[in-house]
Amino acid sequence: MNMDKMQHGHRRMLAVFAHPDDETFICGGTLAKYASEGVEIKLVSATRGEMGRRMGNPPYLNRETMAAAREMELRQACDHLGVSGLEFLDIRDKTVEFIDEEWLVGQIEQLMKDFRPDVVLTFHETLGGHPDHCAIGKVTTKAFRRAGQGNLYFISFGDRMLQPERYGYTAQDIVAVDVQACLKAKLAAFRAHRCQSEIDEWVWQRDDQALRHFGRYEYFIRGSRPQVSVSSMENDLFTPVLM
């Protein structure tokens, strides 16, 4: 990858997740931050989340209408975050781990070759916290290794990466992105995912109160090694890679 492009040219980010709302609930501030800086972001959702248990309060959706509703909500969330591209892999919710792995790796590898991202975000294949998360993380990591370009990062829940050694990592493996300036966009995206967030009372408090529930940083684990030296707790996902 050309360093001049990383620093000055058009940058691209590909985020490959399992469900609508993964992008917002875990790293919405980061997506909004980079979108505001001119990064072109494509989001891939493996499923439409039709098996989601959090169906709002009251539960105004059913299994037949859930997929369409969650797709609509995801598109609205993307608008709030500045995500310019959205694709679905059309996999049924809760079945990602059962899809032919080689086929799925090939689908994502082709997406990478077509889009040519500088940064790829996905779940860690064992720390994802949900079978669909881990499965999409595993195949995306394999696709990334084959495509052989850009930087790979695994998204992390909350601030648990403040103690990375508990998970087999060091501080140099963690990137802490400051999203303070983009929390309003993240909150708007939370509210867009209404069928999943409506039961959380804090989301619907006054903006100043709701925003207090967000941390200033979102954390990522390096899935690829930059070929330049990095300091502890870097804060930029676009750390240059020398080829």
PAZAPA-4460 file (N, C-alpha, C; in steps of 0.05 Angstrom, whole numbers, plus 32768, in hexadecimal, padded with zeros to 4 digits):
% residues 243
    n_x    n_y    n_z   ca_x   ca_y   ca_z    c_x    c_y    c_z   seq   type   mol
   8011   7FE8   8000   8000   8000   8000   8012   8019   8000     1      M     A
   800A   802C   7FF0   8019   8045   7FEE   8014   8057   8006     2      N     A
   802A   805F   8014   8026   8070   802C   8019   808A   8026     3      M     A
   8020   8095   800E   8015   80AF   8007   7FF6   80AE   8005     4      D     A
   7FED   8097   7FFA   7FCF   8094   7FF9   7FC4   8092   8015     5      K     A
   7FD1   8084   8027   7FC6   8081   8042   7FC4   809C   8050     6      M     A
   7FD8   80AE   804A   7FD9   80C7   8059   7FC8   80DD   804B     7      Q     A
   7FC7   80DC   8030   7FBB   80F3   8022   7FA5   80EB   800E     8      H     A
   7FA5   80D3   8005   7F92   80CC   7FEF   7F78   80C1   7FF9     9      G     A
   7F69   80B6   7FE6   7F4E   80AB   7FEC   7F52   8091   7FFC    10      H     A
   7F45   8090   8013   7F48   8078   8024   7F2D   8069   8025    11      R     A
   7F2F   804F   8028   7F18   803D   8029   7F19   802B   8041    12      R     A
   7F01   8027   804C   7EFE   8015   8063   7EE8   8001   805D    13      M     A
   7EED   7FE8   8062   7ED9   7FD3   805F   7ED3   7FC7   807A    14      L     A
   7EB9   7FC7   8082   7EB1   7FBB   809B   7E9F   7FA3   8095    15      A     A
   7EA7   7F8C   809F   7E98   7F73   809A   7E8E   7F68   80B4    16      V     A
   7E74   7F6A   80B9   7E67   7F62   80D2   7E51   7F4E   80CD    17      F     A
   7E45   7F45   80E2   7E31   7F30   80E0   7E14   7F3A   80DF    18      A     A
   7E0E   7F4F   80EE   7DF2   7F58   80F1   7DEF   7F76   80ED    19      H     A
   7DD7   7F7F   80E5   7DD1   7F9C   80E8   7DD4   7FA3   8106    20      P     A
   7DE0   7FB9   810C   7DE6   7FC5   8126   7E02   7FBF   8130    21      D     A
   7E10   7FAA   8125   7E2B   7FA5   812E   7E3C   7FBE   8129    22      D     A
   7E38   7FCA   8112   7E48   7FE1   810A   7E44   7FF9   811D    23      E     A
   7E2C   7FFC   8127   7E26   8013   8138   7E2D   800E   8155    24      T     A
   7E24   7FF8   8160   7E26   7FF2   817C   7E43   7FEE   8184    25      F     A
   7E54   7FE5   8172   7E70   7FDF   817A   7E83   7FF4   8170    26      I     A
   7E80   7FFE   8157   7E94   8011   814D   7E88   8028   813D    27      C     A
   7E6F   8030   8144   7E62   8045   8136   7E71   805F   8136    28      G     A
   7E7E   8066   814C   7E8D   807E   814E   7EA5   807F   813B    29      G     A
   7EB2   8068   8138   7EC9   8066   8126   7EC0   8069   8109    30      T     A
   7EAB   805B   8102   7EA1   805E   80E6   7E9A   807B   80E0    31      L     A
   7E8C   8088   80F3   7E85   80A4   80EF   7E9D   80B6   80ED    32      A     A
   7EB1   80B1   80FE   7ECA   80C1   80FE   7ED7   80C0   80E2    33      K     A
   7EDC   80A8   80D9   7EEB   80A5   80C0   7EDA   80AF   80A8    34      Y     A
   7EC0   80AA   80A9   7EAF   80B4   8093   7EB0   80D3   8092    35      A     A
   7EB1   80E0   80AA   7EB2   80FD   80AA   7ECD   8107   80A0    36      S     A
   7EE1   80F6   809F   7EFC   80FE   8095   7EFF   80F7   8078    37      E     A
   7EE9   80ED   806B   7EEA   80E8   804F   7EF1   80CB   8047    38      G     A
   7EF2   80B9   805B   7EF7   809D   8054   7EDE   8091   8048    39      V     A
   7EE1   8082   8032   7ECB   8074   8026   7EC7   805A   8036    40      E     A
   7EAF   8056   8040   7EAA   803E   8051   7E95   802D   8045    41      I     A
   7E9B   8013   8042   7E88   7FFF   8039   7E83   7FEC   8050    42      K     A
   7E69   7FE7   8056   7E61   7FD5   806B   7E55   7FBC   805E    43      L     A
   7E5E   7FA5   8068   7E52   7F8C   8060   7E45   7F7F   8078    44      V     A
   7E2C   7F78   8075   7E1D   7F6A   808B   7E17   7F4E   8081    45      S     A
   7E20   7F3A   808F   7E1B   7F1F   8087   7DFD   7F18   8087    46      A     A
   7DEF   7F22   809A   7DD2   7F1B   809E   7DC2   7F35   80A0    47      T     A
   7DA8   7F31   80A1   7D96   7F48   80A7   7D8B   7F47   80C3    48      R     A
   7D96   7F35   80D4   7D8F   7F35   80F0   7D73   7F2D   80F6    49      G     A
   7D67   7F1C   80E5   7D4B   7F15   80E9   7D45   7F04   8102    50      E     A
   7D5A   7EF9   810E   7D56   7EE9   8126   7D5D   7EF8   813F    51      M     A
   7D60   7F12   813D   7D67   7F22   8154   7D52   7F1F   816A    52      G     A
   7D5B   7F1D   8183   7D49   7F19   819A   7D3E   7F33   81A4    53      R     A
   7D4C   7F49   819F   7D44   7F63   81AA   7D31   7F70   8197    54      R     A
   7D18   7F6A   8199   7D04   7F73   8186   7CF5   7F8C   818F    55      M     A
   7D01   7F9C   81A0   7CF5   7FB5   81A8   7CE1   7FB2   81BF    56      G     A
   7CD7   7FC8   81C8   7CC5   7FC8   81DE   7CAF   7FDC   81D8    57      N     A
   7C97   7FD3   81D0   7C8F   7FB7   81CE   7C9A   7FAA   81B5    58      P     A
   7C98   7F8F   81B3   7CA3   7F81   819C   7C90   7F84   8184    59      P     A
   7C96   7F99   8174   7C84   7FA0   815E   7C8C   7F92   8144    60      Y     A
   7CA0   7F81   8144   7CA8   7F72   812D   7CA6   7F55   8132    61      L     A
   7CA5   7F46   811C   7CA6   7F29   811E   7CBB   7F1E   810B    62      N     A
   7CBF   7F04   810A   7CD5   7EF9   80FB   7CD2   7EFE   80DD    63      R     A
   7CB9   7F01   80D4   7CB5   7F06   80B7   7CBB   7F23   80AF    64      E     A
   7CB8   7F35   80C1   7CBD   7F52   80BB   7CD8   7F5C   80C5    65      T     A
   7CE5   7F4D   80D5   7CFD   7F56   80E2   7D14   7F5D   80CE    66      M     A
   7D18   7F4C   80BB   7D2F   7F50   80A8   7D2C   7F6A   8099    67      A     A
   7D14   7F70   808F   7D10   7F89   807F   7D14   7FA1   8091    68      A     A
   7D09   7F9F   80AA   7D0B   7FB5   80BD   7D29   7FBB   80C4    69      A     A
   7D38   7FA6   80C9   7D53   7FAA   80D1   7D65   7FB4   80BA    70      R     A
   7D5E   7FAB   80A2   7D6D   7FB6   808B   7D67   7FD4   8088    71      E     A
   7D4E   7FDC   808B   7D48   7FF9   808A   7D56   8008   80A0    72      M     A
   7D56   7FFD   80B8   7D64   800B   80CE   7D82   800D   80C9    73      E     A
   7D8D   7FF8   80BE   7DAA   7FF9   80B8   7DB0   800E   80A3    74      L     A
   7DA0   8011   808F   7DA5   8025   807B   7DA3   8041   8088    75      R     A
   7D90   8045   809A   7D8E   805F   80A8   7DA7   8063   80B9    76      Q     A
   7DB0   804F   80C7   7DC8   8051   80D8   7DE0   8058   80C7    77      A     A
   7DE3   804C   80AF   7DF9   8052   809D   7DF9   806F   8095    78      C     A
   7DE1   807A   8090   7DDF   8096   8089   7DE9   80A8   80A0    79      D     A
   7DE2   80A1   80B8   7DEC   80B1   80CF   7E0A   80AF   80D3    80      H     A
   7E15   8098   80CD   7E32   8093   80D1   7E43   809D   80BA    81      L     A
   7E36   80A0   80A3   7E45   80A8   808B   7E50   8091   807B    82      G     A
   7E45   8079   8080   7E4D   8061   8071   7E41   8062   8056    83      V     A
   7E51   8062   8041   7E47   8067   8026   7E3F   804E   8017    84      S     A
   7E48   8037   801F   7E41   801E   8011   7E38   8009   8024    85      G     A
   7E24   7FF9   801C   7E19   7FE4   802D   7E13   7FCC   801B    86      L     A
   7E1C   7FB5   8024   7E16   7F9C   8016   7E0E   7F87   802A    87      E     A
   7DFC   7F75   8022   7DF4   7F5E   8032   7DFE   7F44   8025    88      F     A
   7E06   7F31   8036   7E0E   7F17   802B   7DF6   7F04   802A    89      L     A
   7DDF   7F0D   8033   7DC6   7EFE   8032   7DC7   7EE3   8040    90      D     A
   7DD5   7EE2   8056   7DD6   7ECA   8067   7DC1   7ECC   807D    91      I     A
   7DB4   7EB6   8083   7D9F   7EB7   8098   7DAD   7EBB   80B3    92      R     A
   7DA1   7ECC   80C3   7DAB   7ED2   80DE   7DAF   7EB8   80EE    93      D     A
   7DC4   7EB7   80FD   7DCC   7EA0   810E   7DD5   7E87   80FE    94      K     A
   7DDB   7E8B   80E5   7DE5   7E74   80D5   7E00   7E79   80C8    95      T     A
   7E0D   7E8F   80CE   7E26   7E95   80C0   7E3A   7E7F   80C3    96      V     A
   7E3C   7E73   80DA   7E50   7E5E   80DF   7E4B   7E45   80CF    97      E     A
   7E33   7E42   80C4   7E2C   7E2A   80B5   7E2F   7E2E   8096    98      F     A
   7E35   7E46   808E   7E38   7E4B   8071   7E53   7E40   8068    99      I     A
   7E53   7E35   804F   7E6C   7E2A   8044   7E83   7E3F   8047   100      D     A
   7E97   7E38   8056   7EAC   7E4C   805D   7EBB   7E55   8044   101      E     A
   7EC2   7E43   8033   7ED2   7E4A   801B   7EC2   7E5D   8009   102      E     A
   7EA9   7E58   8006   7E98   7E6A   7FF6   7E97   7E86   8002   103      W     A
   7E93   7E87   801C   7E91   7EA1   802A   7EAB   7EB0   8029   104      L     A
   7EC1   7EA2   802D   7EDB   7EB0   802B   7EDE   7EBC   800F   105      V     A
   7ED7   7EAC   7FFB   7ED9   7EB6   7FE0   7EC8   7ECF   7FDA   106      G     A
   7EB0   7ECF   7FE6   7E9F   7EE7   7FE2   7EAB   7F00   7FEE   107      Q     A
   7EB6   7EFD   8006   7EC2   7F14   8013   7EDC   7F1C   8006   108      I     A
   7EEC   7F08   7FFE   7F05   7F0F   7FF0   7F00   7F1F   7FD6   109      E     A
   7EEB   7F17   7FC8   7EE5   7F26   7FAF   7EDC   7F42   7FB6   110      Q     A
   7ECD   7F46   7FCB   7EC6   7F61   7FD4   7EDF   7F72   7FDA   111      L     A
   7EF2   7F66   7FE7   7F0B   7F74   7FED   7F1A   7F7B   7FD4   112      M     A
   7F1B   7F69   7FC1   7F29   7F6F   7FA8   7F1B   7F84   7F98   113      K     A
   7F01   7F85   7F99   7EF2   7F99   7F8A   7EF4   7FB5   7F98   114      D     A
   7EF2   7FB5   7FB2   7EF1   7FCF   7FC1   7F0D   7FD9   7FC8   115      F     A
   7F20   7FC7   7FCB   7F3C   7FCE   7FD2   7F3E   7FDF   7FEB   116      R     A
   7F35   7FD5   8002   7F35   7FE5   801A   7F51   7FE9   8025   117      P     A
   7F56   7FFF   8032   7F6E   8004   8041   7F6C   7FF8   805D   118      D     A
   7F53   7FF7   8067   7F4E   7FEC   8082   7F36   7FD9   8081   119      V     A
   7F39   7FC2   808E   7F23   7FAF   8090   7F1C   7FAC   80AE   120      V     A
   7F03   7FAE   80B5   7EF9   7FA9   80D0   7EE7   7F90   80D0   121      L     A
   7EEB   7F80   80E4   7ED9   7F69   80E7   7EDB   7F5F   8104   122      T     A
   7ECE   7F49   810B   7ECF   7F3D   8125   7EE7   7F2B   8128   123      F     A
   7EF1   7F27   8140   7F05   7F13   8146   7EF7   7EF8   8146   124      H     A
   7F04   7EE4   813B   7EF7   7ECA   8137   7EF2   7EBA   8151   125      E     A
   7EFE   7EC2   8167   7EF9   7EB5   8181   7EEF   7EC9   8196   126      T     A
   7EF3   7EE2   8192   7EEB   7EF6   81A6   7ED2   7F05   819D   127      L     A
   7EC4   7EFB   8189   7EAD   7F0A   817E   7E95   7F0A   8190   128      G     A
   7E92   7EF6   81A2   7E7C   7EF6   81B4   7E62   7EEB   81AA   129      G     A
   7E60   7EE2   8191   7E48   7ED8   8186   7E51   7EC6   816F   130      H     A
   7E44   7EAF   816A   7E4D   7E9D   8155   7E4D   7EAA   8139   131      P     A
   7E3A   7EBB   8133   7E3A   7EC9   8119   7E52   7EDC   8118   132      D     A
   7E57   7EEA   812E   7E6E   7EFD   812E   7E88   7EEE   8129   133      H     A
   7E8C   7ED8   8137   7EA5   7EC9   8135   7EA8   7EBD   8119   134      C     A
   7E92   7EB3   810E   7E93   7EA7   80F4   7E9A   7EBB   80DE   135      A     A
   7E8D   7ED3   80DF   7E93   7EE7   80CA   7EAF   7EF2   80CE   136      I     A
   7EB8   7EF3   80E7   7ED4   7EFC   80EB   7EE8   7EE8   80E0   137      G     A
   7EE3   7ECF   80E4   7EF5   7EBA   80DA   7EF8   7EBB   80BC   138      K     A
   7EE2   7EBC   80AD   7EE3   7EBC   8090   7EEE   7ED6   8085   139      V     A
   7EE8   7EED   8092   7EF2   7F06   8089   7F11   7F07   808D   140      T     A
   7F1A   7EFC   80A3   7F37   7EFB   80A8   7F45   7EEA   8092   141      T     A
   7F39   7ED4   808C   7F45   7EC3   8076   7F45   7ED2   805C   142      K     A
   7F2F   7EDF   8056   7F2D   7EEE   803D   7F42   7F04   803C   143      A     A
   7F46   7F12   8053   7F5A   7F27   8054   7F76   7F1C   804F   144      F     A
   7F7C   7F05   805A   7F97   7EF9   8056   7F9B   7EF3   8038   145      R     A
   7F86   7EEA   802B   7F89   7EE4   800F   7F8B   7EFD   7FFE   146      R     A
   7F7B   7F11   8004   7F7B   7F2A   7FF4   7F96   7F38   7FF8   147      A     A
   7FA1   7F37   8010   7FBC   7F41   8015   7FC0   7F5F   8012   148      G     A
   7FAD   7F6F   801B   7FB0   7F8C   801A   7FA3   7F99   8032   149      Q     A
   7FAE   7FB1   8039   7FA2   7FC1   804E   7FA8   7FB7   806B   150      G     A
   7F9A   7FC3   807E   7F9C   7FBC   809A   7F83   7FAF   80A4   151      N     A
   7F86   7F9B   80B4   7F6F   7F8C   80C0   7F6D   7F92   80DD   152      L     A
   7F55   7F97   80E6   7F50   7F9C   8103   7F37   7F8D   810C   153      Y     A
   7F38   7F83   8124   7F21   7F76   8130   7F13   7F8A   8143   154      F     A
   7EF9   7F8C   8141   7EEB   7F9F   8152   7EE9   7F92   816E   155      I     A
   7EE8   7FA4   8182   7EE8   7F9A   819E   7ED2   7FA7   81AD   156      S     A
   7EC6   7F98   81BF   7EB0   7FA2   81CF   7EB9   7FB3   81E7   157      F     A
   7EAF   7FCB   81E8   7EB4   7FDC   81FF   7ED1   7FE2   8203   158      G     A
   7ED9   7FE4   821D   7EF4   7FEC   8223   7F04   7FD4   822E   159      D     A
   7EFC   7FBB   8228   7F0A   7FA4   8233   7F27   7FA3   8228   160      R     A
   7F2C   7FB0   8212   7F47   7FB0   8207   7F5A   7FC2   8217   161      M     A
   7F50   7FCF   822C   7F63   7FDD   823D   7F75   7FCA   824C   162      L     A
   7F6D   7FB0   824D   7F7D   7F9B   8259   7F81   7F85   8244   163      Q     A
   7F8F   7F8C   822E   7F91   7F79   8218   7F9F   7F5F   821E   164      P     A
   7FB0   7F5F   8233   7FBF   7F47   823A   7FAC   7F30   8242   165      E     A
   7F94   7F37   824C   7F81   7F22   8254   7F78   7F12   823C   166      R     A
   7F7B   7F1E   8224   7F71   7F11   820C   7F88   7F09   81F9   167      Y     A
   7FA0   7F09   8204   7FB7   7F00   81F4   7FC4   7F15   81E2   168      G     A
   7FBF   7F2F   81E8   7FC9   7F44   81D8   7FDA   7F57   81E9   169      Y     A
   7FE8   7F69   81DC   7FF8   7F7E   81EA   7FEC   7F99   81E3   170      T     A
   7FF5   7FAE   81F1   7FEB   7FC9   81EB   7FF1   7FD1   81CE   171      A     A
   8007   7FC7   81C3   800E   7FCE   81A8   7FFA   7FC2   8193   172      Q     A
   7FEB   7FAE   819C   7FD7   7FA2   818A   7FBD   7FB1   8189   173      D     A
   7FB9   7FC5   819A   7FA0   7FD3   819D   7FA0   7FEF   8191   174      I     A
   7F8B   7FF5   8183   7F88   8011   8179   7F6F   801C   8187   175      V     A
   7F72   8033   8194   7F5D   8040   81A3   7F55   8059   8193   176      A     A
   7F3E   8059   8185   7F36   806F   8174   7F24   8082   8184   177      V     A
   7F2C   809B   8184   7F1D   80B0   8192   7F05   80B8   8182   178      D     A
   7EED   80B2   818C   7ED4   80B7   817D   7EC3   80CD   818A   179      V     A
   7ECF   80DC   819C   7EC0   80F0   81AB   7EB0   8103   8199   180      Q     A
   7EBC   810B   8183   7EAF   811E   8172   7E99   8113   8161   181      A     A
   7E95   80F8   8162   7E81   80EB   8151   7E6C   80DC   8160   182      C     A
   7E6A   80E2   817A   7E57   80D3   818A   7E3A   80D9   8184   183      L     A
   7E34   80F2   817A   7E19   80F8   8173   7E10   80E8   815B   184      K     A
   7E22   80E4   8148   7E1B   80D3   8131   7E17   80B6   813A   185      A     A
   7E27   80AD   814D   7E24   8092   8157   7E09   808F   8166   186      K     A
   7E01   80A3   8175   7DE7   80A2   8183   7DD0   80A1   816E   187      L     A
   7DD2   80B1   815A   7DBE   80B1   8145   7DBB   8096   8138   188      A     A
   7DD2   8089   8134   7DD1   806E   8128   7DC5   805A   813B   189      A     A
   7DCC   805C   8155   7DBF   804B   8169   7DA1   804D   8167   190      F     A
   7D97   8066   8165   7D7A   806A   8165   7D6E   8060   814B   191      R     A
   7D7E   8060   8136   7D74   8055   811C   7D6E   8037   811F   192      A     A
   7D7E   8029   812F   7D7A   800C   8133   7D65   8008   8148   193      H     A
   7D4D   8013   8142   7D39   8015   8157   7D2F   7FFA   8162   194      R     A
   7D2D   7FE6   8151   7D22   7FCD   815B   7D35   7FBF   816E   195      C     A
   7D4E   7FC8   816D   7D62   7FBC   8180   7D68   7FCE   8197   196      Q     A
   7D65   7FE8   8194   7D6C   7FFB   81A9   7D55   8007   81B8   197      S     A
   7D3C   8002   81AF   7D26   800F   81BC   7D22   8006   81D9   198      E     A
   7D2B   7FEE   81E0   7D28   7FE5   81FB   7D3D   7FF0   820E   199      I     A
   7D51   7FFE   8203   7D66   800B   8214   7D5D   8027   821A   200      D     A
   7D54   802C   8232   7D49   8046   8238   7D5D   805D   8234   201      E     A
   7D76   8058   823A   7D8A   806D   8239   7D8D   8078   821D   202      W     A
   7D88   8068   8208   7D8C   8071   81ED   7D78   8087   81E6   203      V     A
   7D62   8087   81F4   7D4C   809A   81EE   7D4B   80B1   8202   204      W     A
   7D5E   80B3   8213   7D60   80CA   8225   7D68   80E3   8214   205      Q     A
   7D68   80FA   8221   7D72   8112   8214   7D8E   810D   820A   206      R     A
   7D95   811A   81F4   7DAF   8114   81E7   7DC6   8116   81FB   207      D     A
   7DC7   812C   820B   7DDD   8130   821D   7DE0   8119   8231   208      D     A
   7DC9   810E   8239   7DCA   80F7   824C   7DD1   80DD   823E   209      Q     A
   7DC6   80D9   8227   7DCC   80C0   8218   7DE9   80BE   8210   210      A     A
   7DF4   80D5   8208   7E10   80D5   81FF   7E24   80CD   8215   211      L     A
   7E1C   80D0   822E   7E2E   80C8   8244   7E32   80AA   8246   212      R     A
   7E22   809B   8238   7E24   807E   8239   7E3A   8074   8225   213      H     A
   7E44   8085   8215   7E59   807D   8202   7E74   8084   820D   214      F     A
   7E88   8073   8208   7EA3   8079   820E   7EB0   808A   81F9   215      G     A
   7EC6   8097   8200   7ED4   80A8   81ED   7EE3   8098   81D8   216      R     A
   7EEA   8080   81DE   7EFA   8070   81CC   7EEC   8056   81C4   217      Y     A
   7EF3   804D   81AC   7EEB   8032   81A2   7F05   8024   819C   218      E     A
   7F06   800A   81A3   7F1F   7FFB   81A3   7F1F   7FE5   818E   219      Y     A
   7F37   7FE2   8182   7F3B   7FCE   816D   7F54   7FBF   8171   220      F     A
   7F54   7FA5   816A   7F6B   7F94   816C   7F78   7F91   8150   221      I     A
   7F91   7F94   814E   7F9F   7F91   8135   7F9D   7F74   812B   222      R     A
   7F94   7F71   8113   7F94   7F56   8106   7FAA   7F53   80F2   223      G     A
   7FB8   7F69   80EC   7FCF   7F69   80DA   7FE4   7F7B   80E6   224      S     A
   7FFD   7F75   80E1   8013   7F84   80EC   801C   7F9A   80DA   225      R     A
   801B   7FB3   80E4   8026   7FC9   80D3   8044   7FC6   80D0   226      P     A
   804E   7FCE   80B9   806A   7FCB   80B3   8079   7FE5   80BA   227      Q     A
   806E   7FF5   80CB   807C   800C   80D7   8078   8009   80F5   228      V     A
   8089   8015   8104   8087   8012   8121   806F   8022   812B   229      S     A
   8061   8017   813F   804B   8025   814B   804F   8027   8169   230      V     A
   8043   803B   8175   8045   803F   8191   802E   8031   819F   231      S     A
   802F   8030   81BA   801A   8023   81C9   8000   8033   81C5   232      S     A
   7FEA   8023   81C2   7FCF   802F   81BF   7FCE   8044   81A9   233      M     A
   7FD5   803C   8191   7FD1   804D   817A   7FB4   8057   8178   234      E     A
   7FAF   806C   8169   7F94   8077   8168   7F8A   807A   814C   235      N     A
   7F97   806E   8138   7F8F   8071   811D   7F8F   8056   810F   236      D     A
   7F78   804E   8103   7F77   8035   80F5   7F86   8035   80DA   237      L     A
   7F8D   804D   80D1   7F9A   8050   80B7   7FB8   8053   80BB   238      F     A
   7FC4   8046   80CF   7FE1   8046   80D2   7FED   803B   80B8   239      T     A
   8000   804A   80AC   800B   8041   8092   8018   8026   8093   240      P     A
   8014   8017   807D   8022   7FFE   807A   8034   8000   8062   241      V     A
   804E   7FFC   8065   8061   7FFE   804F   8062   7FE3   8040   242      L     A
   805F   7FE5   8026   8060   7FCD   8016   807A   7FCD   8006   243      M     A
***
